[in-house]
């Protein structure tokens, strides 16, 4: 494989596939446009997902003397219609498994800080949800998540990462290791090599973003959906301001925050090869009676030598399994989704793989499905099947700070497919940095080193060894 691989990004396309999370549009916020389209603003945030929503709310609720007087969010499509409204619906912290990979790229101290950060981010996100009375509204469920290892190689790699994190001084008090027999019995799975579990949660991420946007609007946030940004440039003269060009006119802004994650290279071509868009797939699968009457008690990742699938089972009357992954089935291989920003289509082979996965993995799934089907079919039913765009980071970590060589332009994104486990505290740390306040020390320091980390694109040879 070539050593460097550069992929650009397009604008968000029209008519995206229908994601379960956006099946209940908010009558106020989904297509919200503030009364007047502004021509000036202190801060323009591009993107209305959780990153944009959290940052805007933090800036407007701050007591800092640097608090902006006006904040505008611009969204190309409906509110939170990108990755926030198209993901797997869980907060699943990588609290040990990435330790080996992070160590290879950044050293053991950063690796320990990153794994610790995701566990803390999970707790802080849940605390925020509860403190703001949103738990019921967004279907928050706290439980444990299980990494189930489906090959000997992946199992040994998982154990090595756990051991490495522990030996580096990481807190493993809430991490539990199951050997094969115990894992298969407790987790209702077949043919695994072992499992490792830890605290996690499921939720309705789109509804969380909508709730935070509403809080921002109450504080004066101007939100303009269906208003794509086509360019950001330095304004004429020496004002130091930026001109934000949109489909509805220009806005002169003192500062511009790019919160578009996988789409970032579209407006920032220098990010090509630093943040790579990756089209992922998710399905909402109807469970058979055995898994409707006795739902799963954990969320999951299924880890193989090359494949990584993830799922939650929804609470409520329908109990859908929200199952994502399946990149191994892409007809162009594991990198087939790289650079693909078209979430108006699904890759049929990937979705077919996802929909057949429960019968391969869960005990009694196929038998229960056949027994409940009048035709005796074991084919799964997908109520929704959609795609979405993630943002792979060149070195596995998010970026948070001012863009080198672009005064007044800032970036917060590149979550490497792990946004829900990283966004809340990343946005908190970014907002503190942006306002000139003391940064939460739990946010890993490399996040803010954009100048050093954006020099080179992704080294694909290195990625092959740490995937």
Backbone torsions as a table, in degrees:
resi	resn	phi	psi	omega
1	UNK	NA	144.2	-179.2
2	UNK	-62.4	150.9	-174.3
3	UNK	-70.3	-35.6	-179.5
4	UNK	-123.6	140.5	-177.6
5	UNK	-136.3	115.7	-177.4
6	UNK	-107.6	131.3	176.1
7	UNK	-132.7	130.2	175.7
8	UNK	-85.5	-167.7	179.4
9	UNK	-141.0	150.7	175.2
10	UNK	-100.0	177.3	167.1
11	UNK	-67.1	156.7	169.0
12	UNK	-57.0	133.2	-176.5
13	UNK	-81.7	163.5	176.3
14	UNK	-80.4	161.0	174.6
15	UNK	53.9	55.9	178.0
16	UNK	-65.5	158.0	175.0
17	UNK	-56.6	150.9	-175.2
18	UNK	-81.7	113.5	177.1
19	UNK	-88.2	144.1	177.5
20	UNK	-53.5	-41.8	-174.1
21	UNK	-61.5	-24.3	-178.9
22	UNK	-104.4	18.6	-177.7
23	UNK	-79.4	-7.7	176.7
24	UNK	-124.6	74.9	-175.9
25	UNK	-56.4	142.3	176.9
26	UNK	-81.8	122.4	-174.8
27	UNK	-63.6	-22.5	-179.8
28	UNK	-93.5	-46.2	-165.9
29	UNK	-96.3	-29.9	-171.5
30	UNK	-51.3	-45.5	-179.9
31	UNK	-119.1	35.4	-173.7
32	UNK	-66.9	137.7	169.3
33	UNK	-137.3	122.5	177.1
34	UNK	-58.9	159.9	-168.2
35	UNK	-54.0	-50.0	-177.0
36	UNK	-118.1	138.4	176.2
37	UNK	-79.5	122.7	-172.1
38	UNK	-77.1	155.2	171.8
39	UNK	-106.3	-12.5	178.6
40	UNK	-142.4	153.8	176.4
41	UNK	-161.5	149.2	172.3
42	UNK	-66.7	-48.1	-177.5
43	UNK	-133.0	129.4	170.2
44	UNK	-111.6	126.0	175.8
45	UNK	-106.4	126.7	178.5
46	UNK	-100.0	113.8	-178.2
47	UNK	114.7	128.6	-175.7
48	UNK	-112.5	18.7	174.1
49	UNK	-73.9	-165.3	-176.4
50	UNK	-60.1	-37.0	179.2
51	UNK	-61.3	-53.0	179.7
52	UNK	-61.7	-41.0	-178.2
53	UNK	-65.9	-47.3	-179.7
54	UNK	-63.5	-44.6	-178.2
55	UNK	-64.2	-47.4	-179.1
56	UNK	-59.3	-43.5	-179.2
57	UNK	-65.5	-42.0	-179.9
58	UNK	-64.4	-41.5	179.5
59	UNK	-63.5	-43.1	-176.0
60	UNK	-76.5	-22.6	179.8
61	UNK	-96.0	1.6	-176.3
62	UNK	-73.1	151.6	172.3
63	UNK	-97.6	6.0	-176.8
64	UNK	-66.8	144.0	173.1
65	UNK	-64.0	-16.1	178.3
66	UNK	-89.9	5.1	-179.8
67	UNK	-55.9	128.6	179.7
68	UNK	-69.8	148.6	179.3
69	UNK	-79.0	-28.4	-179.0
70	UNK	-143.0	135.5	177.9
71	UNK	-129.2	131.2	-179.9
72	UNK	-122.7	131.0	170.6
73	UNK	-105.3	131.0	175.7
74	UNK	-113.9	132.2	-178.0
75	UNK	-129.7	132.1	-176.8
76	UNK	-68.5	-34.2	-177.9
77	UNK	-121.2	-145.7	175.9
78	UNK	-75.0	166.3	-174.4
79	UNK	-60.7	134.3	175.5
80	UNK	53.4	38.7	-175.4
81	UNK	-91.6	0.9	177.3
82	UNK	-89.2	-138.1	-173.6
83	UNK	-59.8	-33.8	179.0
84	UNK	-59.3	-35.7	-179.2
85	UNK	-97.1	11.6	-173.7
86	UNK	-138.6	13.4	-172.3
87	UNK	-93.8	-161.8	-175.3
88	UNK	-87.6	-6.1	173.0
89	UNK	77.6	30.5	179.0
90	UNK	-144.8	161.3	168.8
91	UNK	-108.6	101.0	-173.4
92	UNK	-119.7	91.2	-173.6
93	UNK	-68.9	137.4	171.6
94	UNK	-84.7	81.8	-171.5
95	UNK	-93.6	4.9	174.9
96	UNK	-162.8	-35.1	-165.1
97	UNK	-66.0	-31.1	-179.9
98	UNK	-85.0	1.6	-173.6
99	UNK	-55.9	-44.5	-178.2
100	UNK	-62.7	-46.6	-179.4
101	UNK	-63.7	-46.0	178.8
102	UNK	-61.8	-35.9	179.9
103	UNK	-65.6	-42.0	179.9
104	UNK	-59.2	-40.8	-175.2
105	UNK	-85.7	-39.6	-168.3
106	UNK	-122.4	-8.5	-175.1
107	UNK	94.8	162.6	-171.2
108	UNK	-69.5	-32.2	-178.7
109	UNK	-67.5	-44.2	176.4
110	UNK	-65.9	-38.6	178.9
111	UNK	-60.1	-45.4	178.1
112	UNK	-62.8	-42.9	-179.9
113	UNK	-62.8	-38.9	-178.7
114	UNK	-68.0	-46.7	177.9
115	UNK	-62.2	-41.2	177.2
116	UNK	-63.5	-41.7	-179.6
117	UNK	-57.6	-45.0	-176.0
118	UNK	-66.6	-36.8	175.9
119	UNK	-65.0	-41.6	178.6
120	UNK	-68.0	-40.5	179.7
121	UNK	-60.5	-40.2	175.3
122	UNK	-56.2	-50.4	-177.1
123	UNK	-64.5	-40.6	-178.2
124	UNK	-69.8	-36.6	177.8
125	UNK	-64.7	-44.7	178.6
126	UNK	-62.9	-41.1	178.9
127	UNK	-61.7	-43.1	178.3
128	UNK	-60.4	-45.3	-179.5
129	UNK	-59.8	-44.7	-178.9
130	UNK	-70.1	-42.7	-178.9
131	UNK	-62.1	-28.8	-179.1
132	UNK	-98.6	12.3	174.4
133	UNK	64.1	33.8	-174.5
134	UNK	-105.4	-3.1	-171.4
135	UNK	-57.4	-47.4	-178.4
136	UNK	-70.5	-39.9	-178.0
137	UNK	-61.4	-34.9	-176.2
138	UNK	-107.9	13.5	175.8
139	UNK	58.4	45.0	179.1
140	UNK	-67.8	128.6	174.8
141	UNK	-130.7	122.8	176.4
142	UNK	-100.6	134.7	178.0
143	UNK	-160.8	-153.0	174.1
144	UNK	-112.7	153.6	173.5
145	UNK	-110.5	148.6	-177.7
146	UNK	-120.0	123.8	166.7
147	UNK	-88.3	112.2	-178.7
148	UNK	-102.4	124.2	-174.8
149	UNK	-98.7	123.0	-169.3
150	UNK	-103.2	8.4	174.8
151	UNK	-147.8	157.9	178.2
152	UNK	-61.7	-41.4	-178.6
153	UNK	-62.3	-46.5	-179.2
154	UNK	-67.4	-35.5	178.3
155	UNK	-63.5	-45.7	178.9
156	UNK	-65.0	-36.5	177.4
157	UNK	-66.4	-39.9	177.9
158	UNK	-64.3	-43.3	177.7
159	UNK	-64.1	-39.0	179.9
160	UNK	-65.2	-39.5	178.3
161	UNK	-65.4	-43.3	177.3
162	UNK	-60.1	-47.3	-179.6
163	UNK	-63.8	-41.7	-179.9
164	UNK	-63.3	-42.9	178.3
165	UNK	-63.1	-43.7	180.0
166	UNK	-63.4	-45.5	-178.5
167	UNK	-68.0	-25.1	177.5
168	UNK	-79.6	-2.3	179.6
169	UNK	99.2	10.4	179.0
170	UNK	-70.3	150.3	-179.7
171	UNK	-81.8	112.3	179.6
172	UNK	-110.6	17.8	-173.6
173	UNK	-64.4	-24.5	-179.5
174	UNK	-107.1	9.0	179.4
175	UNK	-102.5	129.8	-176.1
176	UNK	-123.0	132.7	179.8
177	UNK	-102.3	127.6	175.2
178	UNK	-110.1	129.3	169.8
179	UNK	-75.0	173.0	-170.1
180	UNK	-50.5	-56.7	-174.1
181	UNK	-61.5	-44.5	-179.6
182	UNK	-66.7	-39.3	179.1
183	UNK	-62.9	-46.5	-177.6
184	UNK	-65.9	-36.2	179.6
185	UNK	-72.2	-49.1	-173.9
186	UNK	-75.4	-29.4	-173.4
187	UNK	-103.6	-2.6	176.3
188	UNK	64.9	32.6	179.7
189	UNK	-113.3	161.1	179.8
190	UNK	-120.4	152.2	171.2
191	UNK	57.5	43.7	173.4
192	UNK	-105.2	170.0	179.8
193	UNK	-104.6	-12.7	-179.9
194	UNK	158.5	174.2	-179.5
195	UNK	-150.5	155.8	176.5
196	UNK	-132.0	129.7	-175.6
197	UNK	-120.6	159.8	-176.6
198	UNK	-167.0	164.6	-177.0
199	UNK	-65.4	141.7	179.4
200	UNK	-158.1	-176.7	-179.8
201	UNK	-153.2	156.1	167.8
202	UNK	-114.9	158.7	-177.0
203	UNK	-166.3	175.3	175.2
204	UNK	-101.2	92.8	-170.6
205	UNK	-63.2	-37.0	179.4
206	UNK	-61.4	-42.3	179.9
207	UNK	-66.7	-31.7	175.9
208	UNK	-64.4	-45.0	178.7
209	UNK	-61.7	-41.8	179.3
210	UNK	-62.1	-41.8	179.6
211	UNK	-63.4	-40.8	179.9
212	UNK	-69.6	-37.9	175.9
213	UNK	-61.5	-40.8	177.8
214	UNK	-61.6	-41.5	177.6
215	UNK	-62.1	-39.4	178.1
216	UNK	-64.6	-43.3	179.6
217	UNK	-61.2	-37.5	177.2
218	UNK	-62.3	-24.2	179.8
219	UNK	-95.9	3.4	177.0
220	UNK	109.7	3.4	177.5
221	UNK	-59.5	135.1	171.1
222	UNK	-99.5	120.9	-178.8
223	UNK	-115.7	130.3	178.4
224	UNK	-130.4	101.6	176.3
225	UNK	-82.9	170.7	179.4
226	UNK	50.4	40.5	-178.0
227	UNK	-135.0	77.9	-178.1
228	UNK	-66.2	140.4	174.2
229	UNK	-89.6	127.7	-177.9
230	UNK	-104.7	-9.7	178.0
231	UNK	-176.3	151.6	173.5
232	UNK	-132.3	127.6	-177.1
233	UNK	-143.7	162.7	175.0
234	UNK	-67.8	135.0	179.4
235	UNK	-70.6	154.4	177.2
236	UNK	-63.3	150.3	179.0
237	UNK	86.1	-166.9	-174.3
238	UNK	-109.1	24.7	-176.7
239	UNK	-70.0	-22.6	-177.2
240	UNK	78.3	5.3	-179.0
241	UNK	-89.2	168.5	178.9
242	UNK	-113.0	147.4	173.0
243	UNK	-102.4	119.9	178.6
244	UNK	-102.2	113.3	-177.4
245	UNK	-94.6	126.0	-178.7
246	UNK	-127.5	173.9	178.0
247	UNK	-67.6	-12.1	-176.3
248	UNK	-117.5	10.3	179.9
249	UNK	126.5	178.1	-176.6
250	UNK	-98.5	149.4	172.9
251	UNK	-124.7	129.8	174.2
252	UNK	-90.4	119.7	-173.9
253	UNK	-124.2	141.6	174.4
254	UNK	-70.3	-37.7	-179.5
255	UNK	-143.1	145.4	180.0
256	UNK	-126.9	128.2	179.9
257	UNK	-111.4	119.5	177.1
258	UNK	-86.9	113.1	-179.1
259	UNK	-124.6	48.4	-174.0
260	UNK	-112.4	6.0	171.4
261	UNK	50.1	-113.9	-175.3
262	UNK	-64.3	-21.6	178.8
263	UNK	-84.9	-4.9	-173.1
264	UNK	-52.5	-41.6	-177.3
265	UNK	-63.8	-13.8	178.8
266	UNK	-63.7	-47.4	178.5
267	UNK	-90.0	-15.1	-177.7
268	UNK	-127.8	77.3	-175.0
269	UNK	-60.1	-20.6	177.2
270	UNK	-67.5	-11.6	177.6
271	UNK	-86.9	-3.6	177.4
272	UNK	-57.7	130.0	-177.1
273	UNK	81.9	-8.0	175.6
274	UNK	-104.1	-43.1	167.0
275	UNK	-120.9	119.0	-177.5
276	UNK	-109.3	125.0	174.6
277	UNK	-65.4	141.5	176.8
278	UNK	-136.6	119.3	177.7
279	UNK	-82.5	120.3	177.6
280	UNK	-111.1	166.3	-176.2
281	UNK	-127.8	145.3	179.7
282	UNK	-142.2	147.0	173.6
283	UNK	-130.6	149.6	169.6
284	UNK	-102.9	106.4	-171.2
285	UNK	-101.1	132.8	178.8
286	UNK	-76.6	124.0	-178.2
287	UNK	-78.0	152.0	171.9
288	UNK	-75.9	172.6	-175.8
289	UNK	-53.1	-38.5	-177.0
290	UNK	-62.5	-29.9	-179.0
291	UNK	-105.4	-1.1	169.5
292	UNK	-89.9	-43.3	-179.1
293	UNK	-75.4	-31.5	177.2
294	UNK	-128.9	85.0	-176.0
295	UNK	-65.6	162.6	175.5
296	UNK	-64.2	144.0	-176.4
297	UNK	-101.8	0.9	177.2
298	UNK	-137.2	168.0	163.3
299	UNK	-94.0	172.9	-170.6
300	UNK	-142.1	154.9	155.4
301	UNK	-130.0	139.9	174.8
302	UNK	-111.9	115.0	-170.2
303	UNK	-110.1	121.0	175.0
304	UNK	-117.5	-174.2	-178.2
305	UNK	-59.2	-36.9	-178.8
306	UNK	-124.7	-24.7	-172.9
307	UNK	-95.5	152.9	177.1
308	UNK	-147.4	107.0	175.9
309	UNK	-109.1	157.3	-177.1
310	UNK	-146.5	150.7	-179.8
311	UNK	-159.5	157.4	166.3
312	UNK	-128.6	160.8	166.6
313	UNK	-111.3	128.8	-175.9
314	UNK	-70.2	147.2	167.6
315	UNK	-75.9	178.2	176.3
316	UNK	93.2	-175.9	-170.7
317	UNK	-69.3	-29.6	-173.8
318	UNK	-93.6	-26.0	172.1
319	UNK	54.4	39.4	178.1
320	UNK	-56.2	144.5	164.7
321	UNK	-88.9	117.5	176.4
322	UNK	-91.3	106.5	-169.2
323	UNK	-119.4	124.4	-179.9
324	UNK	-125.0	160.9	177.6
325	UNK	123.0	-133.1	177.1
326	UNK	74.9	13.2	-177.4
327	UNK	-58.1	-24.6	-179.4
328	UNK	-62.3	-22.7	-178.2
329	UNK	-90.4	-1.6	-179.0
330	UNK	-62.6	132.0	-177.3
331	UNK	-62.0	-18.2	178.2
332	UNK	-102.0	12.7	177.2
333	UNK	90.5	-175.7	-174.4
334	UNK	-61.9	-26.8	178.6
335	UNK	-95.2	11.6	-176.7
336	UNK	-62.0	-29.1	-179.6
337	UNK	-87.5	-4.7	-179.8
338	UNK	-63.7	130.8	176.9
339	UNK	79.8	4.1	-178.3
340	UNK	-96.5	111.3	-179.8
341	UNK	-106.0	12.2	-176.1
342	UNK	-92.3	91.6	178.6
343	UNK	-91.9	17.7	172.8
344	UNK	-86.7	-6.7	-179.7
345	UNK	-131.5	158.4	171.9
346	UNK	-112.7	148.8	169.9
347	UNK	-83.3	114.3	-170.9
348	UNK	-58.1	-40.1	-177.9
349	UNK	-65.2	-36.1	179.9
350	UNK	-69.8	-46.6	-179.8
351	UNK	-64.7	-36.6	177.4
352	UNK	-63.7	-39.7	178.2
353	UNK	-62.1	-46.2	-179.5
354	UNK	-60.4	-45.8	-173.7
355	UNK	-69.8	-22.4	177.2
356	UNK	-90.6	-11.3	-172.8
357	UNK	-61.6	-42.7	-176.4
358	UNK	-57.5	-38.9	-178.9
359	UNK	-66.7	-27.9	179.3
360	UNK	-76.3	-26.8	-167.7
361	UNK	-108.9	-42.2	-170.9
362	UNK	-92.4	135.6	179.6
363	UNK	-64.6	131.8	174.3
364	UNK	77.4	-2.4	-178.2
365	UNK	-62.6	-51.6	-175.8
366	UNK	-64.1	-43.9	-180.0
367	UNK	-62.6	-42.2	179.6
368	UNK	-66.1	-37.3	179.1
369	UNK	-65.7	-45.4	179.9
370	UNK	-63.5	-41.6	-177.8
371	UNK	-65.1	-30.2	-177.5
372	UNK	-90.3	-6.1	-176.9
373	UNK	-100.1	129.0	-178.9
374	UNK	-62.6	-29.3	179.6
375	UNK	-92.8	1.9	-179.2
376	UNK	72.4	19.2	-178.1
377	UNK	-82.7	144.1	176.4
378	UNK	-103.7	9.7	-178.0
379	UNK	-67.4	132.7	179.0
380	UNK	-73.4	160.3	177.6
381	UNK	-113.2	129.2	176.7
382	UNK	-109.4	114.8	179.0
383	UNK	-73.1	-31.3	177.4
384	UNK	-141.3	143.7	174.3
385	UNK	-142.1	121.1	-172.4
386	UNK	-142.3	170.9	175.0
387	UNK	-127.9	166.5	179.8
388	UNK	-161.6	166.7	-172.6
389	UNK	-111.5	119.8	173.9
390	UNK	-96.1	170.2	178.1
391	UNK	-123.8	104.7	178.3
392	UNK	-76.8	133.5	178.3
393	UNK	-91.4	143.5	-178.1
394	UNK	-58.5	-28.2	-178.6
395	UNK	-132.5	27.8	170.4
396	UNK	81.7	-13.6	-175.1
397	UNK	-109.8	153.7	176.3
398	UNK	-68.7	166.0	175.3
399	UNK	-115.3	136.4	-179.0
400	UNK	-147.5	105.1	178.7
401	UNK	160.2	-168.4	-179.1
402	UNK	-82.6	139.6	-178.3
403	UNK	-74.5	129.7	179.5
404	UNK	-58.9	131.1	177.4
405	UNK	77.9	4.9	-180.0
406	UNK	-131.7	76.0	-178.8
407	UNK	-55.3	134.7	178.0
408	UNK	87.5	-3.3	177.7
409	UNK	-114.3	136.1	-172.3
410	UNK	-130.6	156.7	-178.0
411	UNK	-130.9	135.5	170.0
412	UNK	-140.2	105.3	-176.6
413	UNK	169.4	-166.2	-175.5
414	UNK	78.8	54.1	-171.7
415	UNK	-83.9	-1.2	174.7
416	UNK	59.3	40.3	177.7
417	UNK	75.6	10.8	-175.8
418	UNK	-128.0	38.4	-173.0
419	UNK	-58.3	-47.9	-175.9
420	UNK	-62.7	-26.6	179.2
421	UNK	-87.1	0.0	-175.2
422	UNK	-132.6	-22.5	-165.5
423	UNK	-65.7	-47.8	-168.0
424	UNK	-58.2	-55.6	-178.1
425	UNK	-74.7	-28.5	174.9
426	UNK	-61.3	-44.5	178.8
427	UNK	-67.1	-35.8	176.3
428	UNK	-62.7	-49.7	179.2
429	UNK	-62.4	-41.5	178.1
430	UNK	-61.8	-45.2	-178.2
431	UNK	-63.2	-39.9	177.4
432	UNK	-63.7	-45.0	177.6
433	UNK	-61.9	-43.7	-178.5
434	UNK	-60.5	-36.8	-178.2
435	UNK	-89.0	-1.4	-179.8
436	UNK	79.2	21.7	-179.4
437	UNK	-96.1	172.4	175.8
438	UNK	-68.8	131.0	-176.0
439	UNK	-83.5	137.1	175.6
440	UNK	-52.7	120.0	-173.8
441	UNK	-68.0	-12.7	179.9
442	UNK	-77.2	-16.3	177.7
443	UNK	-80.2	121.3	-176.8
444	UNK	-56.2	132.7	-175.6
445	UNK	-57.9	-35.4	-178.9
446	UNK	-59.7	-22.1	178.4
447	UNK	-52.6	-34.3	-171.6
448	UNK	-92.2	-2.8	-177.9
449	UNK	-90.7	67.0	-178.9
450	UNK	-68.3	-37.9	-177.3
451	UNK	-61.3	-44.1	-179.2
452	UNK	-75.2	-39.3	-172.1
453	UNK	-82.6	-21.3	-177.9
454	UNK	-92.5	4.6	-177.1
455	UNK	-62.7	-44.8	-174.8
456	UNK	-116.8	151.7	175.5
457	UNK	-76.4	-179.9	178.5
458	UNK	-58.8	133.2	172.6
459	UNK	-90.9	101.1	-173.8
460	UNK	-65.7	-30.1	177.4
461	UNK	-64.3	-38.8	176.7
462	UNK	-67.4	-41.6	-179.6
463	UNK	-60.1	-34.1	179.8
464	UNK	-61.7	-31.6	-176.2
465	UNK	-84.7	-16.0	-175.8
466	UNK	-118.7	4.8	-177.8
467	UNK	-62.4	NA	NA
